[in-house]
């Protein structure tokens, strides 16, 4: 994997913009340098989070089988088994279990980036892709919503006031009211306002809204079907000759009476 000091260049984008990938990495771990200093070993961000590794990979919202599948190819077996032991643990249960795995697990940046690019990002893109009219959004707009889902999950149908803006976003997507979505992103900051430890979420929502607004001004890329390969003229039905080929016209043949008179004339000429 490439050495990335300040962003997601080289990460597979999965249909979202590079700016969106950079935003996700920024708010999950900040940068490679900060990652190596603070996040190589498991952490627990707080709230309802579980034991978290890599670029925002929360073991509390993964099964043991998922953890083994996602990390089995990039970490030693002993580390993977330790992480699988805290699968599904969130909140205070995860806080109590953190110490038991923190000393056993260390995730290099290359491994974190590999799982982010090949496993985590496509999973969250697929979750956001369930929103109606997804294909009508630009990569920046898609990326802003993927960042939201990466942080809050695909909770667009959850009940309660905490998820009011999430439900509104789904309704706006269904109605094609894309310009109303940045307002919803900014409105949900109310949930974390007043908690200094969660100020990063307020900044994240603002940046997601800004990115979505930028995406509204960009044209949506629509895939065009590939042209079929040209068919050789000789094998094409009713294709006719190629333009540089001239058809020779057949030489007209004389009629029977014309041939008879021409023979008589020839006899008289010889007689002279």
URNOR-V112938 format. One record per residue. N is the residue number from 1. RES is the residue in one small letter. SS is DSSP state (H for helix, E for strand, C for the rest). PSI is psi in whole degrees, -180 to 180 (NA if undefined). Layout:
N_RES_SS_PSI ; N_RES_SS_PSI
//
This chain:
1_x_C_151 ; 2_x_C_159 ; 3_x_C_111 ; 4_x_C_111 ; 5_x_C_-27 ; 6_x_C_42 ; 7_x_C_-169 ; 8_x_C_21 ; 9_x_C_131 ; 10_x_C_-16 ; 11_x_C_140 ; 12_x_C_129 ; 13_x_C_-25 ; 14_x_C_36 ; 15_x_C_-6 ; 16_x_C_173 ; 17_x_C_160 ; 18_x_H_-35 ; 19_x_H_-37 ; 20_x_H_-41 ; 21_x_H_-44 ; 22_x_H_-39 ; 23_x_H_-45 ; 24_x_H_-48 ; 25_x_H_-40 ; 26_x_H_-45 ; 27_x_H_-16 ; 28_x_H_-46 ; 29_x_C_-2 ; 30_x_C_-65 ; 31_x_C_173 ; 32_x_H_-42 ; 33_x_H_-45 ; 34_x_H_-38 ; 35_x_H_-50 ; 36_x_H_-26 ; 37_x_H_-37 ; 38_x_H_-24 ; 39_x_H_7 ; 40_x_C_-29 ; 41_x_C_156 ; 42_x_C_146 ; 43_x_E_176 ; 44_x_C_108 ; 45_x_C_-22 ; 46_x_C_-178 ; 47_x_C_-131 ; 48_x_C_16 ; 49_x_C_160 ; 50_x_E_-171 ; 51_x_C_127 ; 52_x_E_138 ; 53_x_E_171 ; 54_x_C_-144 ; 55_x_C_78 ; 56_x_C_25 ; 57_x_E_110 ; 58_x_E_110 ; 59_x_H_-22 ; 60_x_H_-21 ; 61_x_H_27 ; 62_x_C_153 ; 63_x_C_164 ; 64_x_H_-38 ; 65_x_H_-41 ; 66_x_H_-43 ; 67_x_H_-44 ; 68_x_H_-39 ; 69_x_H_-44 ; 70_x_H_-37 ; 71_x_H_-7 ; 72_x_C_-30 ; 73_x_C_-6 ; 74_x_C_-14 ; 75_x_C_156 ; 76_x_C_153 ; 77_x_H_-42 ; 78_x_H_-39 ; 79_x_H_-42 ; 80_x_H_-41 ; 81_x_H_-38 ; 82_x_H_-42 ; 83_x_H_-39 ; 84_x_H_-26 ; 85_x_C_-18 ; 86_x_C_13 ; 87_x_C_135 ; 88_x_C_-4 ; 89_x_C_127 ; 90_x_E_169 ; 91_x_H_-135 ; 92_x_H_-31 ; 93_x_H_-40 ; 94_x_H_-38 ; 95_x_H_-40 ; 96_x_H_-30 ; 97_x_H_-13 ; 98_x_H_-47 ; 99_x_H_-32 ; 100_x_H_-21 ; 101_x_H_-22 ; 102_x_H_-39 ; 103_x_C_-12 ; 104_x_C_-16 ; 105_x_C_134 ; 106_x_C_122 ; 107_x_C_110 ; 108_x_C_156 ; 109_x_H_-43 ; 110_x_H_-40 ; 111_x_H_-42 ; 112_x_H_-44 ; 113_x_H_-37 ; 114_x_H_-46 ; 115_x_H_-37 ; 116_x_H_-48 ; 117_x_H_-42 ; 118_x_H_-18 ; 119_x_H_-60 ; 120_x_H_-52 ; 121_x_H_-49 ; 122_x_H_-31 ; 123_x_H_-45 ; 124_x_H_-31 ; 125_x_H_-42 ; 126_x_H_-37 ; 127_x_H_-44 ; 128_x_H_-30 ; 129_x_C_-16 ; 130_x_C_-14 ; 131_x_C_143 ; 132_x_C_149 ; 133_x_C_22 ; 134_x_H_-39 ; 135_x_H_-9 ; 136_x_H_-1 ; 137_x_C_151 ; 138_x_C_165 ; 139_x_H_-35 ; 140_x_H_-44 ; 141_x_H_-44 ; 142_x_H_-44 ; 143_x_H_-37 ; 144_x_H_-40 ; 145_x_H_-32 ; 146_x_H_-40 ; 147_x_H_-41 ; 148_x_H_-47 ; 149_x_H_-36 ; 150_x_H_-33 ; 151_x_H_-41 ; 152_x_H_-2 ; 153_x_C_173 ; 154_x_C_61 ; 155_x_C_40 ; 156_x_C_-11 ; 157_x_C_5 ; 158_x_C_147 ; 159_x_C_169 ; 160_x_C_158 ; 161_x_H_-26 ; 162_x_H_-27 ; 163_x_H_19 ; 164_x_H_-47 ; 165_x_H_-33 ; 166_x_H_-44 ; 167_x_H_-38 ; 168_x_H_-39 ; 169_x_H_-43 ; 170_x_H_-42 ; 171_x_H_-41 ; 172_x_H_-40 ; 173_x_H_-43 ; 174_x_H_-36 ; 175_x_H_-5 ; 176_x_C_19 ; 177_x_C_64 ; 178_x_H_-32 ; 179_x_H_-15 ; 180_x_H_-11 ; 181_x_H_-41 ; 182_x_H_-35 ; 183_x_H_-40 ; 184_x_H_-40 ; 185_x_H_-42 ; 186_x_H_-34 ; 187_x_H_-35 ; 188_x_H_-4 ; 189_x_H_-20 ; 190_x_H_-28 ; 191_x_H_-36 ; 192_x_C_1 ; 193_x_C_138 ; 194_x_C_-11 ; 195_x_C_105 ; 196_x_H_-31 ; 197_x_H_-16 ; 198_x_H_20 ; 199_x_H_-31 ; 200_x_H_-31 ; 201_x_H_-34 ; 202_x_H_-44 ; 203_x_H_-39 ; 204_x_H_-44 ; 205_x_H_-39 ; 206_x_H_-43 ; 207_x_H_-34 ; 208_x_H_-42 ; 209_x_H_-43 ; 210_x_H_-42 ; 211_x_H_-41 ; 212_x_H_-44 ; 213_x_H_-38 ; 214_x_H_-39 ; 215_x_H_-28 ; 216_x_H_-24 ; 217_x_C_-8 ; 218_x_C_145 ; 219_x_C_145 ; 220_x_C_127 ; 221_x_C_121 ; 222_x_C_124 ; 223_x_C_133 ; 224_x_C_141 ; 225_x_C_142 ; 226_x_C_144 ; 227_x_C_140 ; 228_x_C_150 ; 229_x_C_146 ; 230_x_C_142 ; 231_x_C_129 ; 232_x_C_135 ; 233_x_H_-37 ; 234_x_H_-23 ; 235_x_H_-7 ; 236_x_C_133 ; 237_x_C_132 ; 238_x_C_29 ; 239_x_C_-25 ; 240_x_C_177 ; 241_x_C_155 ; 242_x_C_157 ; 243_x_C_-25 ; 244_x_C_9 ; 245_x_C_126 ; 246_x_C_129 ; 247_x_C_130 ; 248_x_C_136 ; 249_x_C_141 ; 250_x_C_144 ; 251_x_C_126 ; 252_x_C_140 ; 253_x_C_139 ; 254_x_C_154 ; 255_x_C_171 ; 256_x_H_-47 ; 257_x_H_-37 ; 258_x_H_-42 ; 259_x_H_-38 ; 260_x_H_-49 ; 261_x_H_-36 ; 262_x_H_-35 ; 263_x_H_-41 ; 264_x_H_-46 ; 265_x_H_-40 ; 266_x_H_-37 ; 267_x_H_-47 ; 268_x_H_-37 ; 269_x_H_-40 ; 270_x_H_-32 ; 271_x_H_-34 ; 272_x_C_NA
//
